[in-house]
Amino acid sequence: MAERAAPVLEVKGLRTIFRTRGGEVHAVNDVSFHLNRGEVLGVVGESGSGKSVTMMSLIGLLPAPPAENRGGEVLLGGRDLLKLDTRALQEVRGARVGFVFQDPMTSLNPVFTLGDQLMEPLRKHMGMDRTAAANRAVELLELVGIPDARRRLKAYPHQFSGGMRQRVMIAIALACDPDVLIADEPTTALDVTIQAQILELVKELRHKLGMAIIWITHDLGVIAGIADRVLVMYGGQVVEQAPVRELFANPQHPYTRALLRTIPAISGPREGRLKVIQGQPPILMAPPAACPFRARCDYRHDRCDRENPLRRAVDGRPVGQGHDVACHWTAPAPVAEVIHA
């Protein structure tokens, strides 16, 4: 049997808290996952589920204080990123890990040209002089589909549309050929036409460059079209993990099933109003000692109030390598009506 290739990124037992006046908020609770080379990992969940906080804590992007890592390992190229000092982390960000934020207007500096912002990581991380950095910046703008690229180096962010600014953000994130690209809901603020263009661009770049991508979103329709594997997060923890087709065909966690039911059907009989998940995500002022979804769950029983379930394998493969779920309830056979994507 062929040996499994080592993952490009491996996260083990990550815990992150925020210190507030009201006490400690346990935002990330024992999160573990891996990312393979060339893979797109989708991370889904509603607002407040811990998606963005988890990914930002991996590479030290959370302000400390109030944020504080309380344990775990984040292994990239054999190094634990949680043990690096600020200067070493700055070398990782941009050079090894690129990050695309949700709103390009607030991520780009309005008083510097796009050329200056593209050239900065090239000069800092790759030691290029200004001429070489400018030539590489032109290549990057062309790579993400921006025409007349050399002239556009002198433009400012306000002179670009939202979709064009997001393309620039992707170009900046790709500047130093990172091993991992983390995209935090990069199409949320864009209209559907531009959103489709950005998704196609990312798929193209993934095949051209072979990089690994983490795509954070609340939109399961986007995940269906771009991801290979999916993490479903709730209450700051992973509640289900599966290959994308398996997740849509055979969701095991009540939260995953509820999320899938909120997707509008484009065919078949209409059922009136869109389905919603009643209630709100928990505010965790202590590490979860019981299932965080229990207050909103249709399948709750006594054990859910006493014990936070561990992830268990669904398909016989080891946890993390196939389909696994953190739930005391065992789902019946696949329910066709929950699948719309």
N, C-alpha and C positions, 0 to 999 in steps of 0.2 A: 504494500500500500504506500502511495506517495506521502511524503511527510508534509504536514500542514505548514504553509508559509507563516512566518512570524508576522503578527499584526503591526501596522505602522504606528498605531496608538493603542495603548491598553490602560484602562482606568479600573482601579480596584478599591472598592469600599470608600469612595469619596464622601466626605462630610463637610458641610460649610454652614456656619451660623452667622447671623447678623446681631450685633449688640444694639438694642434699642432702649429707650427710657422705660418701656413696659416689660423689659426682660429680653432673653435671647430667643430669636426666631430661628428655628432649625429648618433652613431653606433647602438643603441638600442632604439626603439621608441614605448613606450606604449605597451609593450609585456605582455600579460596575458595568462595563461594556468594553468592547474592542472595536477597532476599525481596521479593515483590511486594505491593502494597497489597491487603488483603482475602484474602490467601492463607494457608493453613495448610501450613507446611513441617514434615514429620516428620523427626526425626533419630534413627536407630536404630543399635544395636550393643550387644554385651554389655558388662558391667561392665569398666572399664579401657580402653575403646576411644577415649576422649577426648571423648565427647559433652558432658558437663557442664562439663568444664574449658574446652572451646572457647567455650561460650556465656557462662560466667562471665568469661572473659578479655576478651570483647567490651566489657563495661561496667565493667571494673575491680573485680570482686568477689573476685578472688583476693588473698590476703595477699601483700604485696611488701615484703621477702622472705618466703618463698623463691621466689615466682613472679616471673617477669620476661618481658616481651614482647621478642622478638628480631627483630621485623619485621612488615611488613604494614600494611594500612589497614583501618579499620572506618568506613565512610562512612554517616552518618545525617543526612539533611537537608543534605548538602554538607559537613558537618564530620567530620574524622577523630577519632574518639573516643580513639584511642591517643595523640593529641597533647594532650589536655585535662589540666589539672591536677585535683587532688582535688576542689576546690570546684566546678569546672565539671562534673565527672563526677557529683557529687551532684545537681546540677540536672537532669542527663539522666535519672538513675535515678529512677523514680517519675513524673516529668513526661513524658518521651518514651518510656521503656522500662519496662514493668512486669515483675516477676519473681515467679513462683509457685514456691515450693520444695516439695521432696518431703514433708517432715514438718511439718504446720502447728503441731503442739504445740511444736516447738523454734523455729519461726519467729515465733510470736506471743509477746509479753512477758507472762508469767503475772501480773505485779503491776499491770498497767494494764488498764482496761476496754477492751472492743472498740471502744467509741465513741471513746475517746482515741486508739487506734491507727489508726482510720479517719480521724479528723479531722486527725491530724498532717501527712500529705502535702498535704491540702487547704489548711491554714493556711500551710505552708511554701512550696509551689510555686505556689498559686493566690491567696494573699493574702486568704483568707476570714477573717471574724471568727468567733467561736465559734458564734454562732447560725446563720449561713449554712453553716458546716462541718457542724454537727449535722444540718441539714435535708438537705444533700447526702449525708451518711452514711446517713440513713434511706432515701433514694432508692437508694443503692448496695446496701444490704442487701435491699431489695425486689427490685432488679434480679436479684440472685443467688438469689432464692427463699426468703429467710428471713422467716417470718411475724412479726407483732407487732414490727416492726423498731425503732420508737422505744423501746420498753421494753428491747429487747435491747442497746441502746447501753450500758446500765449493767452488762451481764453481763461476766464474766471468762472467759478461754479454757477453764478447766477445767469450766465449766458447759455447754459445747457438746460434741456428739459429734464424732468425727473428720471425718465428712462435712460437718457444719455449720462446723467450723473451716476446712476447705479452701474452702468457699464464702466465708467471711470473707476468707481470703487472696486469693482472686480479686477480691473487692470492693475490697480495699486496692490491689491491682495495677492495677485499672481506675479508681481514684479521680480521676486527673488526665487521663483520656482519652488514654492513651499511643498512639503510633503503632504500637508493637510490644509484644506480650505474649509473654514467654518462660516456658514451663511445663516445669519440670524434674521429670519423672516424678510429677506431682501426684496420681495415683490409685494409686500402688504400695502404699501402706500401708492402703488402704481395701478393704472387702469388695466382691464383684463387683456387688452391687445398687447400692451407693453410687457405685462407679466408673462404672457406666452412667449414673447421674443426673448426675454431674459432666461426663461427656463430652457428654451432651445439652445441659447448661447452656452449655458452651463453644461448641458448634455454634450454639445460639440467639444467644448474645452476639456471635459473629462475624458473623452475618447482620444483627443489629440495629445493631451499632456499626461494622461494616466494617473492623475492625482486622486487622492482619497478626499471625499467631501462629507461633511456633516451639515445637513439641511434642517434647520429648525423652523417649524411652522405649526399653525393650528389648523391648516387647510389639508384635509385628507385627500382631496382631489389632486392637489399638487404632489403629495407623497406618492399617490398611485402612478403618476406619470414620470417620476424621476428617481425614486429610491429602489435600492436592492433589498434593503433590510430596514426594519422599523423598530424604534424604541417608543413605547407609550409611557408617558410620565404623568404621575399624579401625586400630590402631597410631597413633592421633592424626592420621589423615588421611582424606579422603573417598575411598572406593574405588569407589563407584557413586552416581549421581544420576539420577533419572528421575521422570516423572509416576507417581502411585501405581499406576494400573492397568497401566501398561507394566512397572513393576518386578515386580509379581506374575505377570504373564503371560509375561515374557521376561527373567528375571534373567540378568545377564551375568558377574558376578564369582563365583568359587567360594565366597567367604564369604557373599554374599547367598543363593546357592543352598543353602548349608548351613544358614543361618538359617531359610529357608523350610521346609526339611525337618524342622526341630525343632517345627513347629506341628502339634499333634495333629489328625488327620483326624476329622471328625464324621460322615462317610459313607464307603461303600466298604469293602473288605476290611481287617481289622485285621492289622497287621504285627508284633505282639508289642510289644517295648519301644520307647519313644520314642527317636528318633535323637538323638544328641548330637554336638557338635563336639569331637573329641579335642584335648587339649593346652590351653595357656593363652595369653592375649594376651601380647605381648612387653613387657618392660621396656626402654625405649629409652634407653640410656646414651650414645647418639650419634645424630646425625641418621640416619634410615634410608637406607642406601646400596644396599639390596636390598629385594625385596618383603617387607613385614612379615608377610604371611600364609603365606609359603612353607613354614614348618615344619609347618603343619597342612593343607596343600593337596593334594588328590588329583591336581592337574594340574601339579604343579611340574616345571620343566625347568631346564637350565643357566642360561639367561638370567635366571631369577628370583633366582639367587644372586648375580648380578653387577650387576643394575640395578633400581632402584625404578621401576616403570612410571609414566609420566605419564597423566593422564586423556585419553582419546580418544573422539571421537563415535561412537555406535553407529548413530544414525538419520539421519546427514547434517547435522543442525543443529549450530551452533557449540557447543563445550563450555560447559556451564552453562545452555544454553537448551533442551535436549531430554534425550535419554538418553545418558549418557556413563559410562565405566568406566576404572579404572586397573588394567589387567591385561595381561600378555603373551599370555595364552591367549585364543583366540577361541571363545566358546560356540557350540554347535550350535543348531539350531532349538529353539523353546520346548519345555520338558519338562513335560508336563501334570501328572505325578505330584508335582512339587515344590510345586504350588499348592494350598493348603487354605483360604486366607482369602477 
